[in-house]
């Protein structure tokens, strides 16, 4: 038991590693601030495009959603970072993570928004149009607010997954929190920095998870 505590819960090593991890946390936070809004916007555009009657628009978007939901995010990230240079495109680690996560998140958020929009009955469209609202305003002021409320737990759940996915950025040597923790582990020969990183993730995400549960409970009633 003493050896277990020494190797995984060494308070002195955690204290020494904390400044390094907080530096990595800033990169993680910046990544989330960029990737999540981009994914939400991309997903909304995908969902709206999937409503277009034209097959020339709808089918490519269906293929986009199916492809990027099926490809593992880690594989996609490695392809963007290590594969694109063969085509003459050399993204930085940060740009590679943003591109890969944008493609992945847009597909998932797109399906969530599409389900929300389709959950609104045609009567809502017709009632809004009968008041003189055009199709664009009907969508903006009547349909989207209701659709977003209907799928809010799913949006929050997917956003939590996006935050956890940022740990994959360490694969391309982006100095986010997990990368910083692994560097501290390699210097100290101790797993305590990794445990500390896990605890920081827990402290940050647990309130959001509880909020998600409360939302699901309220919407269930």
ChimeraX commands (.cxc) that place a marker at each C-alpha (Angstrom):
marker #1 position 0.00,0.00,0.00 radius 0.5
marker #1 position 2.84,2.37,0.83 radius 0.5
marker #1 position 4.44,1.71,-2.55 radius 0.5
marker #1 position 1.12,2.33,-4.30 radius 0.5
marker #1 position 0.71,5.70,-2.60 radius 0.5
marker #1 position 4.33,6.60,-3.37 radius 0.5
marker #1 position 3.97,5.81,-7.06 radius 0.5
marker #1 position 0.51,7.24,-7.77 radius 0.5
marker #1 position -0.36,9.74,-5.03 radius 0.5
marker #1 position 2.95,11.38,-4.16 radius 0.5
marker #1 position 1.91,14.82,-2.91 radius 0.5
marker #1 position 5.41,16.34,-3.20 radius 0.5
marker #1 position 5.72,15.33,-6.84 radius 0.5
marker #1 position 2.17,16.56,-7.55 radius 0.5
marker #1 position 3.04,19.91,-6.00 radius 0.5
marker #1 position 6.17,20.20,-8.15 radius 0.5
marker #1 position 4.31,19.16,-11.31 radius 0.5
marker #1 position 1.29,21.42,-10.76 radius 0.5
marker #1 position 2.75,24.58,-12.44 radius 0.5
marker #1 position 3.65,22.54,-15.52 radius 0.5
marker #1 position 0.17,21.03,-15.67 radius 0.5
marker #1 position -1.48,24.42,-15.25 radius 0.5
marker #1 position 0.53,25.64,-18.23 radius 0.5
marker #1 position -0.79,22.69,-20.22 radius 0.5
marker #1 position -4.30,23.41,-18.95 radius 0.5
marker #1 position -4.14,26.87,-20.57 radius 0.5
marker #1 position -3.45,25.23,-23.93 radius 0.5
marker #1 position -6.29,22.76,-23.34 radius 0.5
marker #1 position -8.66,25.62,-22.48 radius 0.5
marker #1 position -7.63,27.58,-25.58 radius 0.5
marker #1 position -8.14,24.49,-27.71 radius 0.5
marker #1 position -11.64,24.00,-26.28 radius 0.5
marker #1 position -12.52,27.67,-26.81 radius 0.5
marker #1 position -11.70,27.29,-30.50 radius 0.5
marker #1 position -12.77,23.73,-31.28 radius 0.5
marker #1 position -16.17,23.68,-29.53 radius 0.5
marker #1 position -17.66,26.83,-31.18 radius 0.5
marker #1 position -16.23,25.74,-34.55 radius 0.5
marker #1 position -17.79,22.30,-34.12 radius 0.5
marker #1 position -21.16,23.77,-33.10 radius 0.5
marker #1 position -21.21,26.13,-36.08 radius 0.5
marker #1 position -20.04,23.41,-38.47 radius 0.5
marker #1 position -22.63,21.01,-37.10 radius 0.5
marker #1 position -25.42,23.55,-37.46 radius 0.5
marker #1 position -24.44,24.18,-41.08 radius 0.5
marker #1 position -24.35,20.44,-41.75 radius 0.5
marker #1 position -27.80,20.00,-40.17 radius 0.5
marker #1 position -29.30,22.87,-42.16 radius 0.5
marker #1 position -27.73,21.55,-45.34 radius 0.5
marker #1 position -29.23,18.13,-44.74 radius 0.5
marker #1 position -32.70,19.75,-44.86 radius 0.5
marker #1 position -32.16,21.06,-48.39 radius 0.5
marker #1 position -34.35,19.09,-50.83 radius 0.5
marker #1 position -31.61,18.91,-53.47 radius 0.5
marker #1 position -29.82,15.57,-53.50 radius 0.5
marker #1 position -26.68,17.29,-54.80 radius 0.5
marker #1 position -26.43,19.04,-51.43 radius 0.5
marker #1 position -27.94,16.44,-49.12 radius 0.5
marker #1 position -26.07,13.31,-50.24 radius 0.5
marker #1 position -22.53,14.75,-49.90 radius 0.5
marker #1 position -23.45,15.92,-46.39 radius 0.5
marker #1 position -24.76,12.46,-45.51 radius 0.5
marker #1 position -21.47,10.99,-46.77 radius 0.5
marker #1 position -19.54,13.61,-44.73 radius 0.5
marker #1 position -21.41,12.74,-41.53 radius 0.5
marker #1 position -21.08,8.98,-42.01 radius 0.5
marker #1 position -17.38,9.21,-42.86 radius 0.5
marker #1 position -16.25,11.40,-39.99 radius 0.5
marker #1 position -18.43,9.65,-37.42 radius 0.5
marker #1 position -16.95,6.31,-38.48 radius 0.5
marker #1 position -13.27,7.32,-38.57 radius 0.5
marker #1 position -11.69,7.29,-35.07 radius 0.5
marker #1 position -10.61,10.80,-34.00 radius 0.5
marker #1 position -7.06,9.60,-33.29 radius 0.5
marker #1 position -6.71,8.15,-36.80 radius 0.5
marker #1 position -8.09,11.37,-38.27 radius 0.5
marker #1 position -5.68,13.49,-36.22 radius 0.5
marker #1 position -2.66,11.44,-37.27 radius 0.5
marker #1 position -3.78,11.58,-40.91 radius 0.5
marker #1 position -4.13,15.38,-40.82 radius 0.5
marker #1 position -0.81,15.93,-39.03 radius 0.5
marker #1 position 1.30,13.24,-40.74 radius 0.5
marker #1 position -0.55,12.66,-44.00 radius 0.5
marker #1 position -1.20,16.17,-45.30 radius 0.5
marker #1 position 2.56,16.99,-45.53 radius 0.5
marker #1 position 2.74,14.47,-48.38 radius 0.5
marker #1 position 0.32,16.76,-50.25 radius 0.5
marker #1 position 2.48,19.80,-49.49 radius 0.5
marker #1 position 0.35,21.00,-46.57 radius 0.5
marker #1 position 2.20,21.18,-43.25 radius 0.5
marker #1 position -0.14,22.20,-40.43 radius 0.5
marker #1 position 1.22,23.03,-37.01 radius 0.5
marker #1 position 0.22,20.68,-34.18 radius 0.5
marker #1 position -2.40,23.18,-33.00 radius 0.5
marker #1 position -3.84,23.65,-36.49 radius 0.5
marker #1 position -3.88,19.87,-37.09 radius 0.5
marker #1 position -5.87,19.31,-33.90 radius 0.5
marker #1 position -8.33,22.08,-34.82 radius 0.5
marker #1 position -8.86,20.68,-38.33 radius 0.5
marker #1 position -9.30,17.08,-37.18 radius 0.5
marker #1 position -11.65,17.99,-34.35 radius 0.5
marker #1 position -13.65,20.35,-36.57 radius 0.5
marker #1 position -14.34,17.53,-39.03 radius 0.5
marker #1 position -15.16,15.03,-36.29 radius 0.5
marker #1 position -17.27,17.37,-34.15 radius 0.5
marker #1 position -19.18,18.86,-37.07 radius 0.5
marker #1 position -20.40,15.38,-37.97 radius 0.5
marker #1 position -21.58,14.61,-34.43 radius 0.5
marker #1 position -23.06,18.03,-33.71 radius 0.5
marker #1 position -24.71,17.96,-37.13 radius 0.5
marker #1 position -26.59,14.77,-36.32 radius 0.5
marker #1 position -27.69,16.20,-32.97 radius 0.5
marker #1 position -28.98,19.43,-34.52 radius 0.5
marker #1 position -30.69,17.52,-37.33 radius 0.5
marker #1 position -32.51,15.31,-34.83 radius 0.5
marker #1 position -33.59,18.41,-32.90 radius 0.5
marker #1 position -34.91,20.17,-35.99 radius 0.5
marker #1 position -36.78,17.10,-37.17 radius 0.5
marker #1 position -38.38,16.74,-33.72 radius 0.5
marker #1 position -40.33,19.96,-34.34 radius 0.5
marker #1 position -43.66,19.22,-36.00 radius 0.5
marker #1 position -44.72,20.76,-39.29 radius 0.5
marker #1 position -47.44,22.63,-37.41 radius 0.5
marker #1 position -44.79,24.92,-35.90 radius 0.5
marker #1 position -43.50,25.81,-39.35 radius 0.5
marker #1 position -46.99,26.45,-40.67 radius 0.5
marker #1 position -48.04,28.50,-37.63 radius 0.5
marker #1 position -44.96,30.71,-37.92 radius 0.5
marker #1 position -45.42,31.16,-41.67 radius 0.5
marker #1 position -49.06,32.10,-41.12 radius 0.5
marker #1 position -47.93,35.09,-39.03 radius 0.5
marker #1 position -45.96,36.43,-41.97 radius 0.5
marker #1 position -42.50,35.16,-41.03 radius 0.5
marker #1 position -40.31,34.05,-43.91 radius 0.5
marker #1 position -38.62,30.66,-43.95 radius 0.5
marker #1 position -35.32,32.08,-42.67 radius 0.5
marker #1 position -36.89,33.91,-39.75 radius 0.5
marker #1 position -39.11,30.94,-38.95 radius 0.5
marker #1 position -36.04,28.76,-38.72 radius 0.5
marker #1 position -34.07,31.31,-36.68 radius 0.5
marker #1 position -36.69,32.52,-34.22 radius 0.5
marker #1 position -39.11,29.59,-33.92 radius 0.5
marker #1 position -37.59,26.26,-34.95 radius 0.5
marker #1 position -33.94,26.47,-33.84 radius 0.5
marker #1 position -34.64,27.63,-30.25 radius 0.5
marker #1 position -37.08,24.75,-29.72 radius 0.5
marker #1 position -34.82,22.25,-31.47 radius 0.5
marker #1 position -31.82,23.30,-29.38 radius 0.5
marker #1 position -33.80,22.96,-26.16 radius 0.5
marker #1 position -34.94,19.46,-27.17 radius 0.5
marker #1 position -31.38,18.23,-27.76 radius 0.5
marker #1 position -29.60,20.30,-25.10 radius 0.5
marker #1 position -28.55,17.25,-23.01 radius 0.5
marker #1 position -27.03,15.67,-26.12 radius 0.5
marker #1 position -25.18,18.87,-26.99 radius 0.5
marker #1 position -23.78,19.12,-23.46 radius 0.5
marker #1 position -22.82,15.43,-23.46 radius 0.5
marker #1 position -21.00,15.74,-26.78 radius 0.5
marker #1 position -19.23,18.88,-25.56 radius 0.5
marker #1 position -17.92,16.95,-22.53 radius 0.5
marker #1 position -16.61,14.30,-24.92 radius 0.5
marker #1 position -14.87,17.01,-26.96 radius 0.5
marker #1 position -13.10,18.31,-23.86 radius 0.5
marker #1 position -11.90,14.79,-23.07 radius 0.5
marker #1 position -10.82,14.30,-26.69 radius 0.5
marker #1 position -8.39,17.21,-26.40 radius 0.5
marker #1 position -6.09,14.82,-24.54 radius 0.5
marker #1 position -5.43,13.17,-27.94 radius 0.5
marker #1 position -3.52,16.32,-28.91 radius 0.5
marker #1 position -0.53,14.97,-26.97 radius 0.5
marker #1 position -0.02,12.48,-29.83 radius 0.5
marker #1 position 1.13,15.32,-32.12 radius 0.5
marker #1 position 3.27,16.87,-29.33 radius 0.5
marker #1 position 0.87,19.72,-28.63 radius 0.5
marker #1 position 1.72,20.80,-25.10 radius 0.5
marker #1 position -1.74,20.46,-23.56 radius 0.5
marker #1 position -2.34,19.12,-20.07 radius 0.5
marker #1 position -1.85,15.39,-20.73 radius 0.5
marker #1 position 1.37,16.09,-22.65 radius 0.5
marker #1 position 2.64,18.20,-19.74 radius 0.5
marker #1 position 1.72,15.45,-17.27 radius 0.5
marker #1 position 3.53,12.84,-19.33 radius 0.5
marker #1 position 6.63,15.02,-19.50 radius 0.5
marker #1 position 6.55,15.41,-15.72 radius 0.5
marker #1 position 6.15,11.64,-15.38 radius 0.5
marker #1 position 9.17,11.02,-17.59 radius 0.5
marker #1 position 11.29,13.33,-15.45 radius 0.5
marker #1 position 10.15,12.10,-12.05 radius 0.5
marker #1 position 9.75,8.41,-12.99 radius 0.5
marker #1 position 6.47,8.56,-11.09 radius 0.5
marker #1 position 2.82,8.30,-12.22 radius 0.5
marker #1 position 1.56,10.94,-9.79 radius 0.5
marker #1 position 1.50,13.75,-12.44 radius 0.5
marker #1 position -0.80,11.61,-14.60 radius 0.5
marker #1 position -3.09,11.06,-11.61 radius 0.5
marker #1 position -3.05,14.80,-10.94 radius 0.5
marker #1 position -4.07,15.50,-14.55 radius 0.5
marker #1 position -6.94,13.02,-14.17 radius 0.5
marker #1 position -8.05,14.78,-10.99 radius 0.5
marker #1 position -8.01,18.16,-12.73 radius 0.5
marker #1 position -10.17,16.75,-15.54 radius 0.5
marker #1 position -12.51,15.34,-12.89 radius 0.5
marker #1 position -12.83,18.65,-11.06 radius 0.5
marker #1 position -13.53,20.50,-14.30 radius 0.5
marker #1 position -15.96,18.04,-15.89 radius 0.5
marker #1 position -17.83,16.54,-12.96 radius 0.5
marker #1 position -20.06,19.64,-12.44 radius 0.5
marker #1 position -20.90,19.59,-16.16 radius 0.5
marker #1 position -21.78,15.89,-15.98 radius 0.5
marker #1 position -24.06,16.55,-13.00 radius 0.5
marker #1 position -25.66,19.45,-14.88 radius 0.5
marker #1 position -26.25,17.15,-17.84 radius 0.5
marker #1 position -27.95,14.59,-15.58 radius 0.5
marker #1 position -30.22,17.29,-14.13 radius 0.5
marker #1 position -31.13,18.49,-17.63 radius 0.5
marker #1 position -32.00,14.97,-18.73 radius 0.5
marker #1 position -34.06,14.47,-15.58 radius 0.5
marker #1 position -35.98,17.73,-16.05 radius 0.5
marker #1 position -36.64,17.06,-19.73 radius 0.5
marker #1 position -37.76,13.54,-18.90 radius 0.5
marker #1 position -40.53,15.05,-16.78 radius 0.5
marker link #1:1,2 radius 0.2
marker link #1:2,3 radius 0.2
marker link #1:3,4 radius 0.2
marker link #1:4,5 radius 0.2
marker link #1:5,6 radius 0.2
marker link #1:6,7 radius 0.2
marker link #1:7,8 radius 0.2
marker link #1:8,9 radius 0.2
marker link #1:9,10 radius 0.2
marker link #1:10,11 radius 0.2
marker link #1:11,12 radius 0.2
marker link #1:12,13 radius 0.2
marker link #1:13,14 radius 0.2
marker link #1:14,15 radius 0.2
marker link #1:15,16 radius 0.2
marker link #1:16,17 radius 0.2
marker link #1:17,18 radius 0.2
marker link #1:18,19 radius 0.2
marker link #1:19,20 radius 0.2
marker link #1:20,21 radius 0.2
marker link #1:21,22 radius 0.2
marker link #1:22,23 radius 0.2
marker link #1:23,24 radius 0.2
marker link #1:24,25 radius 0.2
marker link #1:25,26 radius 0.2
marker link #1:26,27 radius 0.2
marker link #1:27,28 radius 0.2
marker link #1:28,29 radius 0.2
marker link #1:29,30 radius 0.2
marker link #1:30,31 radius 0.2
marker link #1:31,32 radius 0.2
marker link #1:32,33 radius 0.2
marker link #1:33,34 radius 0.2
marker link #1:34,35 radius 0.2
marker link #1:35,36 radius 0.2
marker link #1:36,37 radius 0.2
marker link #1:37,38 radius 0.2
marker link #1:38,39 radius 0.2
marker link #1:39,40 radius 0.2
marker link #1:40,41 radius 0.2
marker link #1:41,42 radius 0.2
marker link #1:42,43 radius 0.2
marker link #1:43,44 radius 0.2
marker link #1:44,45 radius 0.2
marker link #1:45,46 radius 0.2
marker link #1:46,47 radius 0.2
marker link #1:47,48 radius 0.2
marker link #1:48,49 radius 0.2
marker link #1:49,50 radius 0.2
marker link #1:50,51 radius 0.2
marker link #1:51,52 radius 0.2
marker link #1:52,53 radius 0.2
marker link #1:53,54 radius 0.2
marker link #1:54,55 radius 0.2
marker link #1:55,56 radius 0.2
marker link #1:56,57 radius 0.2
marker link #1:57,58 radius 0.2
marker link #1:58,59 radius 0.2
marker link #1:59,60 radius 0.2
marker link #1:60,61 radius 0.2
marker link #1:61,62 radius 0.2
marker link #1:62,63 radius 0.2
marker link #1:63,64 radius 0.2
marker link #1:64,65 radius 0.2
marker link #1:65,66 radius 0.2
marker link #1:66,67 radius 0.2
marker link #1:67,68 radius 0.2
marker link #1:68,69 radius 0.2
marker link #1:69,70 radius 0.2
marker link #1:70,71 radius 0.2
marker link #1:71,72 radius 0.2
marker link #1:72,73 radius 0.2
marker link #1:73,74 radius 0.2
marker link #1:74,75 radius 0.2
marker link #1:75,76 radius 0.2
marker link #1:76,77 radius 0.2
marker link #1:77,78 radius 0.2
marker link #1:78,79 radius 0.2
marker link #1:79,80 radius 0.2
marker link #1:80,81 radius 0.2
marker link #1:81,82 radius 0.2
marker link #1:82,83 radius 0.2
marker link #1:83,84 radius 0.2
marker link #1:84,85 radius 0.2
marker link #1:85,86 radius 0.2
marker link #1:86,87 radius 0.2
marker link #1:87,88 radius 0.2
marker link #1:88,89 radius 0.2
marker link #1:89,90 radius 0.2
marker link #1:90,91 radius 0.2
marker link #1:91,92 radius 0.2
marker link #1:92,93 radius 0.2
marker link #1:93,94 radius 0.2
marker link #1:94,95 radius 0.2
marker link #1:95,96 radius 0.2
marker link #1:96,97 radius 0.2
marker link #1:97,98 radius 0.2
marker link #1:98,99 radius 0.2
marker link #1:99,100 radius 0.2
marker link #1:100,101 radius 0.2
marker link #1:101,102 radius 0.2
marker link #1:102,103 radius 0.2
marker link #1:103,104 radius 0.2
marker link #1:104,105 radius 0.2
marker link #1:105,106 radius 0.2
marker link #1:106,107 radius 0.2
marker link #1:107,108 radius 0.2
marker link #1:108,109 radius 0.2
marker link #1:109,110 radius 0.2
marker link #1:110,111 radius 0.2
marker link #1:111,112 radius 0.2
marker link #1:112,113 radius 0.2
marker link #1:113,114 radius 0.2
marker link #1:114,115 radius 0.2
marker link #1:115,116 radius 0.2
marker link #1:116,117 radius 0.2
marker link #1:117,118 radius 0.2
marker link #1:118,119 radius 0.2
marker link #1:119,120 radius 0.2
marker link #1:120,121 radius 0.2
marker link #1:121,122 radius 0.2
marker link #1:122,123 radius 0.2
marker link #1:123,124 radius 0.2
marker link #1:124,125 radius 0.2
marker link #1:125,126 radius 0.2
marker link #1:126,127 radius 0.2
marker link #1:127,128 radius 0.2
marker link #1:128,129 radius 0.2
marker link #1:129,130 radius 0.2
marker link #1:130,131 radius 0.2
marker link #1:131,132 radius 0.2
marker link #1:132,133 radius 0.2
marker link #1:133,134 radius 0.2
marker link #1:134,135 radius 0.2
marker link #1:135,136 radius 0.2
marker link #1:136,137 radius 0.2
marker link #1:137,138 radius 0.2
marker link #1:138,139 radius 0.2
marker link #1:139,140 radius 0.2
marker link #1:140,141 radius 0.2
marker link #1:141,142 radius 0.2
marker link #1:142,143 radius 0.2
marker link #1:143,144 radius 0.2
marker link #1:144,145 radius 0.2
marker link #1:145,146 radius 0.2
marker link #1:146,147 radius 0.2
marker link #1:147,148 radius 0.2
marker link #1:148,149 radius 0.2
marker link #1:149,150 radius 0.2
marker link #1:150,151 radius 0.2
marker link #1:151,152 radius 0.2
marker link #1:152,153 radius 0.2
marker link #1:153,154 radius 0.2
marker link #1:154,155 radius 0.2
marker link #1:155,156 radius 0.2
marker link #1:156,157 radius 0.2
marker link #1:157,158 radius 0.2
marker link #1:158,159 radius 0.2
marker link #1:159,160 radius 0.2
marker link #1:160,161 radius 0.2
marker link #1:161,162 radius 0.2
marker link #1:162,163 radius 0.2
marker link #1:163,164 radius 0.2
marker link #1:164,165 radius 0.2
marker link #1:165,166 radius 0.2
marker link #1:166,167 radius 0.2
marker link #1:167,168 radius 0.2
marker link #1:168,169 radius 0.2
marker link #1:169,170 radius 0.2
marker link #1:170,171 radius 0.2
marker link #1:171,172 radius 0.2
marker link #1:172,173 radius 0.2
marker link #1:173,174 radius 0.2
marker link #1:174,175 radius 0.2
marker link #1:175,176 radius 0.2
marker link #1:176,177 radius 0.2
marker link #1:177,178 radius 0.2
marker link #1:178,179 radius 0.2
marker link #1:179,180 radius 0.2
marker link #1:180,181 radius 0.2
marker link #1:181,182 radius 0.2
marker link #1:182,183 radius 0.2
marker link #1:183,184 radius 0.2
marker link #1:184,185 radius 0.2
marker link #1:185,186 radius 0.2
marker link #1:186,187 radius 0.2
marker link #1:187,188 radius 0.2
marker link #1:188,189 radius 0.2
marker link #1:189,190 radius 0.2
marker link #1:190,191 radius 0.2
marker link #1:191,192 radius 0.2
marker link #1:192,193 radius 0.2
marker link #1:193,194 radius 0.2
marker link #1:194,195 radius 0.2
marker link #1:195,196 radius 0.2
marker link #1:196,197 radius 0.2
marker link #1:197,198 radius 0.2
marker link #1:198,199 radius 0.2
marker link #1:199,200 radius 0.2
marker link #1:200,201 radius 0.2
marker link #1:201,202 radius 0.2
marker link #1:202,203 radius 0.2
marker link #1:203,204 radius 0.2
marker link #1:204,205 radius 0.2
marker link #1:205,206 radius 0.2
marker link #1:206,207 radius 0.2
marker link #1:207,208 radius 0.2
marker link #1:208,209 radius 0.2
marker link #1:209,210 radius 0.2
marker link #1:210,211 radius 0.2
marker link #1:211,212 radius 0.2
marker link #1:212,213 radius 0.2
marker link #1:213,214 radius 0.2
marker link #1:214,215 radius 0.2
marker link #1:215,216 radius 0.2
marker link #1:216,217 radius 0.2
marker link #1:217,218 radius 0.2
marker link #1:218,219 radius 0.2
marker link #1:219,220 radius 0.2
marker link #1:220,221 radius 0.2
view
